[in-house]
Amino acid sequence: MSEEVVIEFEEQIMLLLVQAGAARSAALSALRAAREGQFAAAEQQLTAAKESINGAHQQQTALISLDEGSGKLPVTLILVHAQDHLMNAMLVQDLAGEIIELYRRTAAGGTDA
């Protein structure tokens, strides 16, 4: 692997980490807003989380294209860490959506709407 490819690989991993971290932070901010009854702000934060997840997926796709399915790129601890961050961010986003809906129903008097 050339030095240029190694640098691009490392940059893609770092961008994946940044996007995944931003998604997780936005999803947690959405939960805090919903807990305070600020549902419009919660929805905005969930949208931001989704956008960051999409960005992380783009970085992940770029990494996959660098590898070309041939195992050319090493599986490093930082790559595994980045993938773990993405997976956790996606889980937090999904759960935040569900919990926000519960907050919304509770605020509306516990209806099943």
N, C-alpha and C positions, 0 to 999 in steps of 0.2 A: 504494500500500500504506500503510495507516494505521500510525501509530507503535506502536499496540498490537500489530498483526500483526508488525511488525519485531521488537519485543521478544520476542514468543512464538517467532518464527522463530529468533532468536539463542539463546534458552534451550533450544530443542529441539536445536539443533546442539551446544551445549555438553554437554547430557545424553548425546547420541549419542557424543561424544568420551569422556566419562567412562566410559560403559558399555563401549565398545570397548577402552579402555585397561585397565579392570579385567579384561575377558575375556582379553586378551593376557597380562597379569601372572599371572593364575591358571593359564593354560595353561603358561606357562614355569615356574611354581612346581611344577606337576604333573610336569613333566619332571625338575626337580631332585630331587624326592622319589623318583621312580621310579629315577633313577640311583643313589640311595642305598639302594634296595631297599625303600622305604616305599610299598608299592603301595596301601594303604588311604588314605594321605594323598594320593597321586597321584590316586586316583579322586575324592576329595573336592574337590580343586582342579579337576579336569576338570568336575565338576558345577557348581562355582562359575563356571567359564568359560562353561559352557552357559547358566546363568542370566543372566549378564551379556550374552551374545550375544542372548538373548531380550529383555532390557531394551533393548538397542540397536535391535533390530528394532522394538520398540514406538515408540521415538523416531523411527525412520526412517518408520514408518507415519504418525505424527503430522505429520511434515514433508510427506509426500505428501498428506495430507488438507488441509493448509494451502494447498498448491499447487492442489489439485483438478484436476490434470492439464492445467492451462491455461497453465503457464509464468508464473504470477503472481509466484512467488518468484524472486529473483535467484540465479544460480549463482555463489556467491562462492568465493574461495580457501579460506575456513574450511570451507565446506560440502564442497568437494572433499577437503579434508584429513580431515574427519570420515568421509567415505565410504571414503577410503583406509585409515584406522585400522580401520574395521569390516571391510573386506575382509581386511586383514592379520591381524586377530584371529581371523577365521574360519579362515584358512589355518593359522595357528599351532595353533589348537585341533584341527583335523583331523590335522595332522602329529603333534602331541603324542600323540594317541590311538594312532596307528600306532607311534610310537617307544616308547611305554610298553609296548605289547604285545610289542615286540621285547625290551625289558628284562626283561619278565616271563618270556618264553620262555628267555632266556639264564639267568636266575636258576633256572629249573626244569631246567636241564641241556640246553637247546637243543632241547627237544621241539617238535614241530609242533602241539601241542594248542591 
